[in-house]
Amino acid sequence: MAKGGLTGLSGAKLALLDDNGAIIKGSMGIGDATGVYTVTAQNDLGMASANLTGLAPTLTAIYGNNVKTDVSVGKAQPSVALVINALDIDTKYRVLGYEKDTTTGGYTPTGKASKVALLLQTNLLNGDSVYFGFQNGTLVEGAGVNMATDTQNETRQTDQMTYSPNATDKMPVGYKVYVSSATGFSESAMMAEVFGATAPAQQAS
């Protein structure tokens, strides 16, 4: 049986989604032929951190007759603060929803947040992999860019973004956890689920 406890951050994969929740492939997408971009130590200097918050639902105590009689369970509000050391610049602006101008080499903010699928990988203490998968979410950059002069040392700025997942039919809370040692785990099945066609869940009318 695998022991709990997470260690490290092994990497991340991202894919752009169209308005219908399908992966964008080819020249309009990012990454390889499947439209999936892998953050690597070689190309991007790797992932620095991924801070997941809001994974647990909110609890509200219900009181009656001067005692607590029940608990109302709210919905989780997951969010991921991503820090990548040096994300490929073209990929960065594509996932942030900028429009690329091939005649000037410019990237224009569109004011429209991009939709992105995301997969994060960490490990258990015994080396087993743990993945946090998000089928559909919004990715935005931090509020500002801080540039400063180099001195005897470089003044580097990392790429910091916030990812807010949407609920989908297969991930009603917005995310799913996969463990490599769990019964029935398949990396290919996980990839197909996270990076499949995933429009946000529609509430029944």
DRENDO-1510 file (C-alpha; in Angstrom, 1 decimal, always signed):
<recs>
REC; n; res; u; v; w
REC; 1; MET; +0.0; +0.0; +0.0 .
REC; 2; ALA; +1.4; +3.4; -1.0 .
REC; 3; LYS; +2.1; +5.8; +1.8 .
REC; 4; GLY; +0.7; +9.4; +1.7 .
REC; 5; GLY; +2.7; +12.6; +1.9 .
REC; 6; LEU; +3.6; +14.5; -1.2 .
REC; 7; THR; +7.0; +15.6; -2.3 .
REC; 8; GLY; +8.2; +17.8; -5.1 .
REC; 9; LEU; +6.6; +19.0; -8.3 .
REC; 10; SER; +7.6; +16.8; -11.3 .
REC; 11; GLY; +5.9; +18.8; -14.0 .
REC; 12; ALA; +2.8; +20.1; -15.8 .
REC; 13; LYS; +1.0; +19.8; -19.1 .
REC; 14; LEU; -1.3; +22.4; -20.6 .
REC; 15; ALA; -3.7; +22.5; -23.6 .
REC; 16; LEU; -5.7; +25.3; -25.2 .
REC; 17; LEU; -9.5; +24.7; -25.5 .
REC; 18; ASP; -11.8; +26.2; -28.0 .
REC; 19; ASP; -15.2; +27.7; -27.2 .
REC; 20; ASN; -16.7; +24.2; -27.2 .
REC; 21; GLY; -14.2; +22.8; -24.8 .
REC; 22; ALA; -12.2; +20.8; -27.5 .
REC; 23; ILE; -8.4; +20.8; -27.6 .
REC; 24; ILE; -7.0; +23.1; -30.2 .
REC; 25; LYS; -4.4; +21.3; -32.3 .
REC; 26; GLY; -2.1; +22.2; -35.1 .
REC; 27; SER; -0.7; +25.7; -35.7 .
REC; 28; MET; -3.4; +27.3; -33.6 .
REC; 29; GLY; -2.7; +25.1; -30.6 .
REC; 30; ILE; +0.4; +24.6; -28.4 .
REC; 31; GLY; +2.7; +21.7; -27.8 .
REC; 32; ASP; +2.8; +18.6; -29.9 .
REC; 33; ALA; +0.5; +17.3; -32.5 .
REC; 34; THR; -2.1; +16.4; -29.8 .
REC; 35; GLY; -2.2; +20.1; -28.7 .
REC; 36; VAL; -0.7; +19.3; -25.3 .
REC; 37; TYR; +2.3; +21.3; -24.1 .
REC; 38; THR; +4.7; +19.8; -21.6 .
REC; 39; VAL; +6.5; +22.1; -19.2 .
REC; 40; THR; +10.1; +20.8; -19.2 .
REC; 41; ALA; +13.3; +21.6; -17.3 .
REC; 42; GLN; +15.1; +22.1; -20.7 .
REC; 43; ASN; +12.7; +24.4; -22.5 .
REC; 44; ASP; +11.0; +26.3; -19.5 .
REC; 45; LEU; +13.4; +25.7; -16.6 .
REC; 46; GLY; +10.6; +23.7; -15.1 .
REC; 47; MET; +7.8; +24.3; -12.6 .
REC; 48; ALA; +8.7; +26.3; -9.5 .
REC; 49; SER; +5.5; +25.8; -7.6 .
REC; 50; ALA; +1.8; +25.0; -7.9 .
REC; 51; ASN; -0.3; +26.2; -4.9 .
REC; 52; LEU; -3.7; +24.5; -4.9 .
REC; 53; THR; -6.3; +26.2; -2.6 .
REC; 54; GLY; -10.0; +26.0; -2.1 .
REC; 55; LEU; -10.1; +22.2; -2.6 .
REC; 56; ALA; -12.4; +21.6; +0.4 .
REC; 57; PRO; -16.0; +22.7; +0.6 .
REC; 58; THR; -17.1; +25.4; +3.0 .
REC; 59; LEU; -19.0; +24.3; +6.1 .
REC; 60; THR; -21.7; +26.4; +7.7 .
REC; 61; ALA; -23.1; +25.5; +11.0 .
REC; 62; ILE; -26.9; +25.4; +11.4 .
REC; 63; TYR; -28.2; +26.3; +14.8 .
REC; 64; GLY; -31.6; +25.8; +16.3 .
REC; 65; ASN; -32.9; +25.8; +19.9 .
REC; 66; ASN; -29.6; +27.3; +21.0 .
REC; 67; VAL; -27.5; +24.3; +19.7 .
REC; 68; LYS; -25.8; +23.2; +16.5 .
REC; 69; THR; -28.3; +20.9; +14.8 .
REC; 70; ASP; -26.8; +20.5; +11.3 .
REC; 71; VAL; -24.0; +21.5; +8.9 .
REC; 72; SER; -24.6; +23.0; +5.5 .
REC; 73; VAL; -21.9; +21.8; +3.0 .
REC; 74; GLY; -21.1; +24.4; +0.3 .
REC; 75; LYS; -19.2; +23.9; -2.9 .
REC; 76; ALA; -15.4; +23.9; -3.2 .
REC; 77; GLN; -13.8; +26.8; -5.0 .
REC; 78; PRO; -10.5; +25.4; -6.2 .
REC; 79; SER; -7.8; +27.6; -7.6 .
REC; 80; VAL; -4.2; +27.0; -8.6 .
REC; 81; ALA; -1.4; +29.6; -8.3 .
REC; 82; LEU; +1.2; +28.5; -10.9 .
REC; 83; VAL; +4.8; +29.6; -11.0 .
REC; 84; ILE; +6.9; +28.5; -14.0 .
REC; 85; ASN; +10.5; +29.6; -14.1 .
REC; 86; ALA; +10.6; +30.6; -17.8 .
REC; 87; LEU; +7.6; +29.4; -19.9 .
REC; 88; ASP; +8.1; +29.4; -23.6 .
REC; 89; ILE; +7.1; +33.0; -24.6 .
REC; 90; ASP; +4.8; +32.0; -27.5 .
REC; 91; THR; +3.1; +29.4; -25.4 .
REC; 92; LYS; +2.7; +31.8; -22.5 .
REC; 93; TYR; +0.8; +34.4; -24.5 .
REC; 94; ARG; -1.3; +31.8; -26.3 .
REC; 95; VAL; -2.5; +30.3; -23.0 .
REC; 96; LEU; -3.2; +33.8; -21.6 .
REC; 97; GLY; -5.5; +34.5; -24.6 .
REC; 98; TYR; -3.3; +37.1; -26.4 .
REC; 99; GLU; -3.8; +37.4; -30.2 .
REC; 100; LYS; -0.6; +36.8; -32.2 .
REC; 101; ASP; +0.3; +39.2; -35.0 .
REC; 102; THR; +2.6; +37.4; -37.4 .
REC; 103; THR; +3.3; +40.6; -39.3 .
REC; 104; THR; +4.9; +42.5; -36.4 .
REC; 105; GLY; +5.8; +39.8; -33.9 .
REC; 106; GLY; +3.4; +41.3; -31.4 .
REC; 107; TYR; +0.8; +39.8; -29.0 .
REC; 108; THR; -2.3; +41.8; -28.3 .
REC; 109; PRO; -4.4; +41.3; -25.2 .
REC; 110; THR; -7.9; +40.4; -26.2 .
REC; 111; GLY; -9.6; +41.0; -22.9 .
REC; 112; LYS; -10.9; +37.5; -23.0 .
REC; 113; ALA; -9.6; +34.9; -20.7 .
REC; 114; SER; -8.4; +31.7; -22.3 .
REC; 115; LYS; -9.7; +28.2; -21.5 .
REC; 116; VAL; -7.1; +25.7; -20.6 .
REC; 117; ALA; -6.8; +22.0; -19.6 .
REC; 118; LEU; -4.1; +21.4; -17.0 .
REC; 119; LEU; -2.4; +18.3; -15.5 .
REC; 120; LEU; +0.0; +18.6; -12.5 .
REC; 121; GLN; +2.3; +15.9; -11.3 .
REC; 122; THR; +3.8; +15.4; -7.9 .
REC; 123; ASN; +5.0; +12.2; -6.0 .
REC; 124; LEU; +4.3; +10.2; -2.9 .
REC; 125; LEU; +7.2; +9.6; -0.5 .
REC; 126; ASN; +7.7; +6.1; -2.0 .
REC; 127; GLY; +8.0; +7.5; -5.5 .
REC; 128; ASP; +4.5; +6.8; -6.8 .
REC; 129; SER; +3.1; +9.6; -9.0 .
REC; 130; VAL; +0.1; +11.7; -8.0 .
REC; 131; TYR; -1.7; +13.8; -10.6 .
REC; 132; PHE; -4.1; +16.7; -10.3 .
REC; 133; GLY; -6.2; +16.9; -13.4 .
REC; 134; PHE; -8.3; +19.9; -14.5 .
REC; 135; GLN; -10.4; +19.4; -17.7 .
REC; 136; ASN; -11.5; +23.0; -18.3 .
REC; 137; GLY; -10.5; +26.3; -16.6 .
REC; 138; THR; -9.5; +29.9; -17.0 .
REC; 139; LEU; -5.9; +31.0; -16.9 .
REC; 140; VAL; -4.9; +34.6; -16.2 .
REC; 141; GLU; -1.6; +36.3; -15.5 .
REC; 142; GLY; -0.8; +38.3; -12.4 .
REC; 143; ALA; -1.9; +41.9; -12.1 .
REC; 144; GLY; +1.5; +43.3; -13.1 .
REC; 145; VAL; +5.0; +42.7; -14.4 .
REC; 146; ASN; +7.8; +43.8; -12.2 .
REC; 147; MET; +11.1; +44.7; -14.1 .
REC; 148; ALA; +14.2; +45.7; -12.3 .
REC; 149; THR; +17.8; +46.3; -13.3 .
REC; 150; ASP; +20.4; +43.6; -13.1 .
REC; 151; THR; +23.3; +44.2; -10.7 .
REC; 152; GLN; +26.1; +41.8; -10.0 .
REC; 153; ASN; +23.3; +39.2; -10.2 .
REC; 154; GLU; +20.5; +38.8; -12.7 .
REC; 155; THR; +17.1; +40.1; -11.6 .
REC; 156; ARG; +14.8; +37.3; -12.9 .
REC; 157; GLN; +11.1; +37.3; -13.0 .
REC; 158; THR; +9.2; +34.0; -13.1 .
REC; 159; ASP; +5.9; +33.5; -15.0 .
REC; 160; GLN; +3.1; +33.6; -12.5 .
REC; 161; MET; -0.4; +32.7; -13.4 .
REC; 162; THR; -3.7; +31.8; -11.7 .
REC; 163; TYR; -5.8; +28.9; -12.9 .
REC; 164; SER; -9.5; +28.7; -12.0 .
REC; 165; PRO; -11.1; +25.4; -12.9 .
REC; 166; ASN; -14.7; +25.0; -14.1 .
REC; 167; ALA; -17.0; +22.1; -13.3 .
REC; 168; THR; -17.3; +19.5; -16.1 .
REC; 169; ASP; -19.6; +16.5; -16.3 .
REC; 170; LYS; -16.7; +14.2; -15.3 .
REC; 171; MET; -15.2; +16.6; -12.8 .
REC; 172; PRO; -18.2; +18.3; -11.1 .
REC; 173; VAL; -15.9; +20.0; -8.5 .
REC; 174; GLY; -13.5; +21.1; -11.3 .
REC; 175; TYR; -10.6; +18.6; -10.7 .
REC; 176; LYS; -9.7; +14.9; -10.2 .
REC; 177; VAL; -6.8; +13.2; -8.4 .
REC; 178; TYR; -5.1; +10.3; -10.0 .
REC; 179; VAL; -2.6; +8.0; -8.2 .
REC; 180; SER; -0.3; +5.8; -10.3 .
REC; 181; SER; -0.4; +2.9; -7.9 .
REC; 182; ALA; -4.2; +2.9; -7.6 .
REC; 183; THR; -6.1; -0.1; -9.0 .
REC; 184; GLY; -7.0; +0.4; -12.7 .
REC; 185; PHE; -4.7; +3.4; -13.2 .
REC; 186; SER; -3.7; +4.0; -16.8 .
REC; 187; GLU; -1.7; +7.0; -17.9 .
REC; 188; SER; -3.2; +6.9; -21.3 .
REC; 189; ALA; -6.7; +6.8; -19.9 .
REC; 190; MET; -5.9; +9.7; -17.6 .
REC; 191; MET; -4.5; +11.8; -20.5 .
REC; 192; ALA; -7.6; +11.0; -22.6 .
REC; 193; GLU; -9.9; +12.1; -19.8 .
REC; 194; VAL; -8.1; +15.3; -18.8 .
REC; 195; PHE; -7.3; +16.4; -22.4 .
REC; 196; GLY; -10.5; +15.2; -24.0 .
REC; 197; ALA; -13.3; +17.4; -25.4 .
REC; 198; THR; -14.6; +19.0; -22.1 .
REC; 199; ALA; -17.0; +21.9; -22.2 .
REC; 200; PRO; -18.1; +23.2; -18.8 .
REC; 201; ALA; -20.9; +21.3; -17.2 .
REC; 202; GLN; -24.4; +22.6; -18.1 .
REC; 203; GLN; -26.9; +22.9; -15.3 .
REC; 204; ALA; -30.2; +21.2; -16.0 .
REC; 205; SER; -33.0; +23.5; -16.7 .
</recs>
